[in-house]
């Protein structure tokens, strides 16, 4: 791929803007030699203002989404893209959220420009476990774990029962819930079905990949080892 197109696809500017970067001598190789538009250099050896380029197509990010941000490119208000470098929003192919967390839910969110990987993660056949920490308005009754694990719970306005889910009581008003599917507002609707209300919700893990020490609003790119961990059970 030509250098101008490569940098434009990575979001560093339009082709015209990238051409201007080249003419200004801001794009070099790892040794500092200025590159021309027709230079053939390995991606890992290209520098912009001395810094390595972002990874090529196949980028996967883990973001700690704070409450108040929307997983969208167009909704009004604060978007998860506002937490990332602006060029990430301009990448082609688009860097897309893998599934969604609603505005009032925090925690682990993946974004990728790899369509095949996105579909692999969200496919019902993957049965990729997601772990949520829920703070409740009322004390747990004690029968919720059995109801959620039964595989018979029906959500309002749905005709297909939920797949079995695992609930662990952390304290009377906090619960850890592990799901293998992702229906609309599923955790909130599950607790509503047993007469409770979720006042705070946080996703702590996707598959075998945990947020760890990642602070709210922070993100990091995933490497091959991370992706292997993603598809392991928590």
FIFILUM-896200 format. One record per residue (C-alpha): x, y, z; residue number from 0; residue in three letters. Coordinates in steps of 0.02 Angstrom, whole numbers, plus 50000, padded with zeros to 5 digits. Layout:
N
+-------+-------+-------+-------+------+
!    xx !    yy !    zz ! marti ! fido !
+-------+-------+-------+-------+------+
!     X !     Y !     Z !   NUM !  Ala !
...
+-------+-------+-------+-------+------+
This chain:
234
+-------+-------+-------+-------+------+
!    xx !    yy !    zz ! marti ! fido !
+-------+-------+-------+-------+------+
! 50000 ! 50000 ! 50000 !     0 !  Unk !
! 50064 ! 50173 ! 49956 !     1 !  Unk !
! 50124 ! 50277 ! 50102 !     2 !  Unk !
! 49995 ! 50416 ! 50077 !     3 !  Unk !
! 49850 ! 50293 ! 50074 !     4 !  Unk !
! 49919 ! 50197 ! 50224 !     5 !  Unk !
! 49928 ! 50350 ! 50336 !     6 !  Unk !
! 49760 ! 50415 ! 50277 !     7 !  Unk !
! 49679 ! 50246 ! 50318 !     8 !  Unk !
! 49757 ! 50255 ! 50492 !     9 !  Unk !
! 49669 ! 50421 ! 50520 !    10 !  Unk !
! 49821 ! 50536 ! 50517 !    11 !  Unk !
! 49732 ! 50651 ! 50394 !    12 !  Unk !
! 49660 ! 50659 ! 50220 !    13 !  Unk !
! 49774 ! 50606 ! 50077 !    14 !  Unk !
! 49807 ! 50790 ! 50044 !    15 !  Unk !
! 49854 ! 50818 ! 50226 !    16 !  Unk !
! 49966 ! 50665 ! 50229 !    17 !  Unk !
! 50053 ! 50726 ! 50070 !    18 !  Unk !
! 50088 ! 50889 ! 50162 !    19 !  Unk !
! 50164 ! 50792 ! 50307 !    20 !  Unk !
! 50279 ! 50704 ! 50184 !    21 !  Unk !
! 50332 ! 50867 ! 50102 !    22 !  Unk !
! 50367 ! 50940 ! 50274 !    23 !  Unk !
! 50486 ! 50797 ! 50312 !    24 !  Unk !
! 50386 ! 50738 ! 50462 !    25 !  Unk !
! 50374 ! 50558 ! 50403 !    26 !  Unk !
! 50536 ! 50461 ! 50421 !    27 !  Unk !
! 50603 ! 50287 ! 50441 !    28 !  Unk !
! 50664 ! 50217 ! 50607 !    29 !  Unk !
! 50837 ! 50289 ! 50575 !    30 !  Unk !
! 50768 ! 50464 ! 50546 !    31 !  Unk !
! 50784 ! 50470 ! 50356 !    32 !  Unk !
! 50644 ! 50571 ! 50276 !    33 !  Unk !
! 50528 ! 50464 ! 50171 !    34 !  Unk !
! 50454 ! 50506 ! 50001 !    35 !  Unk !
! 50278 ! 50464 ! 49946 !    36 !  Unk !
! 50335 ! 50312 ! 49846 !    37 !  Unk !
! 50449 ! 50242 ! 49981 !    38 !  Unk !
! 50429 ! 50057 ! 50024 !    39 !  Unk !
! 50457 ! 50035 ! 50210 !    40 !  Unk !
! 50390 ! 49907 ! 50333 !    41 !  Unk !
! 50246 ! 49975 ! 50439 !    42 !  Unk !
! 50345 ! 49949 ! 50600 !    43 !  Unk !
! 50488 ! 50056 ! 50533 !    44 !  Unk !
! 50385 ! 50210 ! 50489 !    45 !  Unk !
! 50387 ! 50360 ! 50606 !    46 !  Unk !
! 50280 ! 50517 ! 50614 !    47 !  Unk !
! 50367 ! 50656 ! 50710 !    48 !  Unk !
! 50480 ! 50519 ! 50778 !    49 !  Unk !
! 50338 ! 50412 ! 50847 !    50 !  Unk !
! 50290 ! 50239 ! 50780 !    51 !  Unk !
! 50127 ! 50226 ! 50684 !    52 !  Unk !
! 49971 ! 50149 ! 50760 !    53 !  Unk !
! 49948 ! 49964 ! 50720 !    54 !  Unk !
! 49880 ! 49925 ! 50546 !    55 !  Unk !
! 49709 ! 49849 ! 50512 !    56 !  Unk !
! 49672 ! 49718 ! 50644 !    57 !  Unk !
! 49684 ! 49842 ! 50788 !    58 !  Unk !
! 49591 ! 49789 ! 50946 !    59 !  Unk !
! 49574 ! 49905 ! 51095 !    60 !  Unk !
! 49516 ! 49873 ! 51272 !    61 !  Unk !
! 49433 ! 50029 ! 51343 !    62 !  Unk !
! 49374 ! 50059 ! 51521 !    63 !  Unk !
! 49212 ! 50148 ! 51478 !    64 !  Unk !
! 49154 ! 50270 ! 51612 !    65 !  Unk !
! 48972 ! 50304 ! 51650 !    66 !  Unk !
! 48900 ! 50442 ! 51540 !    67 !  Unk !
! 48977 ! 50391 ! 51373 !    68 !  Unk !
! 48882 ! 50315 ! 51227 !    69 !  Unk !
! 48944 ! 50176 ! 51112 !    70 !  Unk !
! 48901 ! 50270 ! 50952 !    71 !  Unk !
! 48975 ! 50380 ! 50817 !    72 !  Unk !
! 48826 ! 50498 ! 50803 !    73 !  Unk !
! 48725 ! 50509 ! 50965 !    74 !  Unk !
! 48720 ! 50679 ! 51052 !    75 !  Unk !
! 48824 ! 50698 ! 51209 !    76 !  Unk !
! 48986 ! 50612 ! 51254 !    77 !  Unk !
! 49044 ! 50466 ! 51147 !    78 !  Unk !
! 49171 ! 50330 ! 51184 !    79 !  Unk !
! 49271 ! 50399 ! 51036 !    80 !  Unk !
! 49299 ! 50558 ! 51137 !    81 !  Unk !
! 49411 ! 50454 ! 51251 !    82 !  Unk !
! 49525 ! 50402 ! 51106 !    83 !  Unk !
! 49648 ! 50497 ! 50997 !    84 !  Unk !
! 49545 ! 50588 ! 50861 !    85 !  Unk !
! 49632 ! 50491 ! 50722 !    86 !  Unk !
! 49557 ! 50328 ! 50787 !    87 !  Unk !
! 49385 ! 50390 ! 50739 !    88 !  Unk !
! 49446 ! 50425 ! 50561 !    89 !  Unk !
! 49522 ! 50253 ! 50530 !    90 !  Unk !
! 49467 ! 50154 ! 50378 !    91 !  Unk !
! 49400 ! 50023 ! 50405 !    92 !  Unk !
! 49303 ! 50100 ! 50549 !    93 !  Unk !
! 49354 ! 50061 ! 50728 !    94 !  Unk !
! 49190 ! 49996 ! 50798 !    95 !  Unk !
! 49129 ! 49947 ! 50972 !    96 !  Unk !
! 49109 ! 49759 ! 50993 !    97 !  Unk !
! 48934 ! 49753 ! 51063 !    98 !  Unk !
! 48873 ! 49896 ! 51171 !    99 !  Unk !
! 48870 ! 49958 ! 51349 !   100 !  Unk !
! 48729 ! 50080 ! 51384 !   101 !  Unk !
! 48764 ! 50257 ! 51441 !   102 !  Unk !
! 48740 ! 50213 ! 51625 !   103 !  Unk !
! 48851 ! 50058 ! 51623 !   104 !  Unk !
! 49040 ! 50064 ! 51648 !   105 !  Unk !
! 49177 ! 49939 ! 51616 !   106 !  Unk !
! 49263 ! 49833 ! 51486 !   107 !  Unk !
! 49227 ! 49879 ! 51305 !   108 !  Unk !
! 49318 ! 49811 ! 51153 !   109 !  Unk !
! 49338 ! 49909 ! 50991 !   110 !  Unk !
! 49410 ! 49840 ! 50829 !   111 !  Unk !
! 49422 ! 49870 ! 50642 !   112 !  Unk !
! 49430 ! 49682 ! 50611 !   113 !  Unk !
! 49255 ! 49634 ! 50553 !   114 !  Unk !
! 49286 ! 49446 ! 50561 !   115 !  Unk !
! 49349 ! 49458 ! 50740 !   116 !  Unk !
! 49202 ! 49568 ! 50789 !   117 !  Unk !
! 49078 ! 49439 ! 50725 !   118 !  Unk !
! 49174 ! 49298 ! 50808 !   119 !  Unk !
! 49162 ! 49385 ! 50977 !   120 !  Unk !
! 48976 ! 49431 ! 50967 !   121 !  Unk !
! 48918 ! 49269 ! 50886 !   122 !  Unk !
! 48798 ! 49172 ! 50999 !   123 !  Unk !
! 48896 ! 49015 ! 50955 !   124 !  Unk !
! 49051 ! 49088 ! 51039 !   125 !  Unk !
! 48960 ! 49089 ! 51208 !   126 !  Unk !
! 49092 ! 49212 ! 51267 !   127 !  Unk !
! 49064 ! 49245 ! 51452 !   128 !  Unk !
! 49041 ! 49424 ! 51512 !   129 !  Unk !
! 49053 ! 49464 ! 51698 !   130 !  Unk !
! 48951 ! 49607 ! 51772 !   131 !  Unk !
! 48954 ! 49685 ! 51945 !   132 !  Unk !
! 48780 ! 49748 ! 51992 !   133 !  Unk !
! 48732 ! 49861 ! 52136 !   134 !  Unk !
! 48549 ! 49838 ! 52181 !   135 !  Unk !
! 48412 ! 49947 ! 52256 !   136 !  Unk !
! 48352 ! 49807 ! 52370 !   137 !  Unk !
! 48430 ! 49660 ! 52460 !   138 !  Unk !
! 48442 ! 49496 ! 52365 !   139 !  Unk !
! 48301 ! 49378 ! 52411 !   140 !  Unk !
! 48409 ! 49222 ! 52400 !   141 !  Unk !
! 48321 ! 49131 ! 52257 !   142 !  Unk !
! 48393 ! 49234 ! 52114 !   143 !  Unk !
! 48542 ! 49119 ! 52080 !   144 !  Unk !
! 48426 ! 48970 ! 52052 !   145 !  Unk !
! 48309 ! 49069 ! 51940 !   146 !  Unk !
! 48450 ! 49140 ! 51834 !   147 !  Unk !
! 48535 ! 48969 ! 51818 !   148 !  Unk !
! 48375 ! 48879 ! 51769 !   149 !  Unk !
! 48374 ! 48923 ! 51585 !   150 !  Unk !
! 48187 ! 48957 ! 51598 !   151 !  Unk !
! 48182 ! 49143 ! 51641 !   152 !  Unk !
! 48081 ! 49244 ! 51515 !   153 !  Unk !
! 48109 ! 49431 ! 51499 !   154 !  Unk !
! 47962 ! 49546 ! 51470 !   155 !  Unk !
! 47902 ! 49546 ! 51288 !   156 !  Unk !
! 48016 ! 49400 ! 51239 !   157 !  Unk !
! 47968 ! 49222 ! 51192 !   158 !  Unk !
! 48137 ! 49135 ! 51210 !   159 !  Unk !
! 48203 ! 49096 ! 51384 !   160 !  Unk !
! 48373 ! 49160 ! 51435 !   161 !  Unk !
! 48523 ! 49045 ! 51433 !   162 !  Unk !
! 48578 ! 48992 ! 51608 !   163 !  Unk !
! 48678 ! 49127 ! 51699 !   164 !  Unk !
! 48784 ! 49118 ! 51856 !   165 !  Unk !
! 48749 ! 49236 ! 52001 !   166 !  Unk !
! 48865 ! 49258 ! 52150 !   167 !  Unk !
! 48809 ! 49365 ! 52297 !   168 !  Unk !
! 48947 ! 49485 ! 52350 !   169 !  Unk !
! 48845 ! 49562 ! 52490 !   170 !  Unk !
! 48656 ! 49588 ! 52514 !   171 !  Unk !
! 48646 ! 49724 ! 52382 !   172 !  Unk !
! 48789 ! 49679 ! 52266 !   173 !  Unk !
! 48797 ! 49533 ! 52145 !   174 !  Unk !
! 48918 ! 49466 ! 52014 !   175 !  Unk !
! 48829 ! 49396 ! 51861 !   176 !  Unk !
! 48909 ! 49296 ! 51721 !   177 !  Unk !
! 48815 ! 49290 ! 51555 !   178 !  Unk !
! 48850 ! 49201 ! 51391 !   179 !  Unk !
! 48729 ! 49303 ! 51285 !   180 !  Unk !
! 48698 ! 49487 ! 51262 !   181 !  Unk !
! 48517 ! 49539 ! 51248 !   182 !  Unk !
! 48461 ! 49719 ! 51259 !   183 !  Unk !
! 48487 ! 49786 ! 51437 !   184 !  Unk !
! 48493 ! 49605 ! 51491 !   185 !  Unk !
! 48563 ! 49622 ! 51668 !   186 !  Unk !
! 48444 ! 49762 ! 51714 !   187 !  Unk !
! 48295 ! 49667 ! 51644 !   188 !  Unk !
! 48344 ! 49507 ! 51734 !   189 !  Unk !
! 48343 ! 49592 ! 51903 !   190 !  Unk !
! 48182 ! 49682 ! 51859 !   191 !  Unk !
! 48105 ! 49510 ! 51825 !   192 !  Unk !
! 48141 ! 49459 ! 52005 !   193 !  Unk !
! 48075 ! 49622 ! 52078 !   194 !  Unk !
! 48237 ! 49719 ! 52099 !   195 !  Unk !
! 48319 ! 49869 ! 52018 !   196 !  Unk !
! 48500 ! 49894 ! 51963 !   197 !  Unk !
! 48567 ! 50061 ! 52022 !   198 !  Unk !
! 48745 ! 50038 ! 51957 !   199 !  Unk !
! 48817 ! 49915 ! 51832 !   200 !  Unk !
! 48998 ! 49878 ! 51784 !   201 !  Unk !
! 49068 ! 49749 ! 51662 !   202 !  Unk !
! 49231 ! 49684 ! 51737 !   203 !  Unk !
! 49278 ! 49548 ! 51614 !   204 !  Unk !
! 49250 ! 49485 ! 51437 !   205 !  Unk !
! 49298 ! 49303 ! 51414 !   206 !  Unk !
! 49465 ! 49279 ! 51501 !   207 !  Unk !
! 49512 ! 49462 ! 51482 !   208 !  Unk !
! 49492 ! 49574 ! 51635 !   209 !  Unk !
! 49507 ! 49763 ! 51650 !   210 !  Unk !
! 49644 ! 49743 ! 51779 !   211 !  Unk !
! 49720 ! 49911 ! 51829 !   212 !  Unk !
! 49650 ! 50006 ! 51680 !   213 !  Unk !
! 49577 ! 50168 ! 51749 !   214 !  Unk !
! 49408 ! 50239 ! 51693 !   215 !  Unk !
! 49430 ! 50321 ! 51523 !   216 !  Unk !
! 49596 ! 50234 ! 51490 !   217 !  Unk !
! 49628 ! 50110 ! 51349 !   218 !  Unk !
! 49762 ! 49996 ! 51283 !   219 !  Unk !
! 49790 ! 49897 ! 51122 !   220 !  Unk !
! 49778 ! 49708 ! 51137 !   221 !  Unk !
! 49917 ! 49593 ! 51079 !   222 !  Unk !
! 49911 ! 49411 ! 51024 !   223 !  Unk !
! 49922 ! 49348 ! 51204 !   224 !  Unk !
! 49774 ! 49458 ! 51253 !   225 !  Unk !
! 49669 ! 49390 ! 51111 !   226 !  Unk !
! 49709 ! 49212 ! 51164 !   227 !  Unk !
! 49656 ! 49257 ! 51341 !   228 !  Unk !
! 49496 ! 49335 ! 51274 !   229 !  Unk !
! 49433 ! 49168 ! 51210 !   230 !  Unk !
! 49475 ! 49073 ! 51370 !   231 !  Unk !
! 49344 ! 49050 ! 51506 !   232 !  Unk !
! 49355 ! 49172 ! 51652 !   233 !  Unk !
+-------+-------+-------+-------+------+
